[in-house]
Amino acid sequence: MILGRLVPIGGGDPIPLLGEKLLIGRRSSCDIKLDFQNVSSHHCELELREGYWYVRDLGSSNGTKVNGERVTDSAVLPGDELRIAKHTFEVEYEVAAGAAAPEREDTFSRSLMEKAGLETGRELRQDSSGNVRPQRPKRQSRRVASEDDFIMNWLGEG
């Protein structure tokens, strides 16, 4: 039974959504295999919940977007654009009768930098056994410029 389809924007064969939970990635073990270098081996997961499709990014390098906004877990409504790395699809499906509309992420809950994929609120990475886990934030160090040292020394004199 076809539960919907992903229609490539710019041409190509539609991809049928044949199960209620689908793994999308570059590996041949994925339910939907996208054999492109910029698609992660386990990139994202589509899941049909209460009549609506949801996408969950699995810590991919190049991100998952819905209507141009980077997401970690989001509803995907009929007609929405789903972007997996650099590959964009229109999502087509019929909403189940009587299904309550899903809540969308609050527009102001994330910074513009995070929405653009330049900064993340929580990094997720897949470990060697296939489990998705939060990644520890990287420590950032700041190298103090010599001008800063001069100013601090000047302020300390006196």
N, C-alpha and C positions, 0 to 999 in steps of 0.2 A: 504494500500500500504506500503510495506517495503522499507524504505529509507536507510537501512544499517543494520549492526548488530555488537554487541559487543561479541567477541568470548573469553571466559575465557581461559587464558593461564594456562596450567596444567590440563585442562579437565573441562567438564561441558557443559551444554546446552547453545548454543548461545542465546543472548538476541536480539530480533528484535527491530529496531528503527522505531516506527510506527507513529511518528508525527514530525513536524518540530521544536518543542520546548519541551524538556523532562526534568522533574525534577527527579533527582536521589538522593535517600536517604533511611533511615531506616524506615520512616513512611509509613503506608499503603496507605496514600493519594498521595504518589509519583508515577509518571508514571513508573519508574523503581525502584522497591523495592529491596534493598540489605539488607537482615535481618542479619546484623553482628554488634556486639557491637562496633567495631572500625569505623563504618560508621556513620556519623552525620545524624540527623533526616532529614535535608535538606542539603545534602552534596555539590552537584554541579548541573549544568544545561547544557544540550547539546542543541545546537541550530544550525539548518541548515540555513546558510546565503550564498547567491550567489553561491550555488553549493557545499559549503564546510561545514563540521561540525566544530563547535567551542565549547569549554568547558569553563565554568566560575565557579570557586570555590565560594561557598557561605559562606565563613568564617568557613569552616570545621576545626575540631580539628586536624585531621590526614592528611589533605592536599590532593591535586589532582596533579598528575604528568603526563606529556606527555614526553615519551621517557626518563624517569628518571629525568627530571627537574621539580621542583615544579612550578606551574603556578597559576595565578589568572584569566587570560582570554587568551586563546590561540587557534589557529587553530589546528585541528586534521586531519591529512592527512590519506588517505587510507594506511593501513599497520602500522600506528603508534601504540605504546603501550600507553594505557590510564590506569593509576593506580589511583584507588579510595581507599583511606586509604591503606590497604595492599592487595587489590584485583586488579589483572592486567588483562587487556583485550586487544586483538588486534582489532582495529577498521577496519571494512570492509564496503566499499560502493563505488559506481561508481560516479565519478565527473561528474557533468552536462556538456554537450557539450558546449564549448565556455566560460566556467567559467574562470575568471582571477585568477591566483595563489594568494593565500592569503599571506600577509606579516607575517613573523615569527618575534617573539620578538628578538631584538638585543641581541646577546650573552653577550655583555659587559654592558648591561643596569642595571644588578643587580649583587650584590656581590655573591661570592661563598657561603657564609654563608646563604644568602637569598635563593639561588637556592636549597640548601640542606634542607631548611625548618627550619633552626636553628635561623633565624632572618627574620623579615618581613619588607617590605617597608611600607605596609599599612595593618593593621589588619582590617578585616571585621567580623562583628558579626550580627547575626539575632536577632532582638528584638522580644518582645512578640506578636506583630501583624504580624510577618512574613516578615517585611521589612529588607533588608540588609543595614547596615549602617557602616561607618568607626568607629572603636573603638578608644577611646582616648589612646594615648601611656601611659604606666605605668611609673610613676616616679621611677627612680632608685636612691637609696641612697648608698653612699659608707661609710663604717665604716673605720675610719682612725686607722691604727695600731699604737701601742705604739712606735714602732721604728720610724715611720714617725714623731710622736710628738717629740721624742728625737732629731732627725735630725733637725727639724724646730727650736727647742729651741736652739740647738747648733749653727745653722746658725745665729740666731738672737742675740746671744751673741757677743760681739766684739766691 
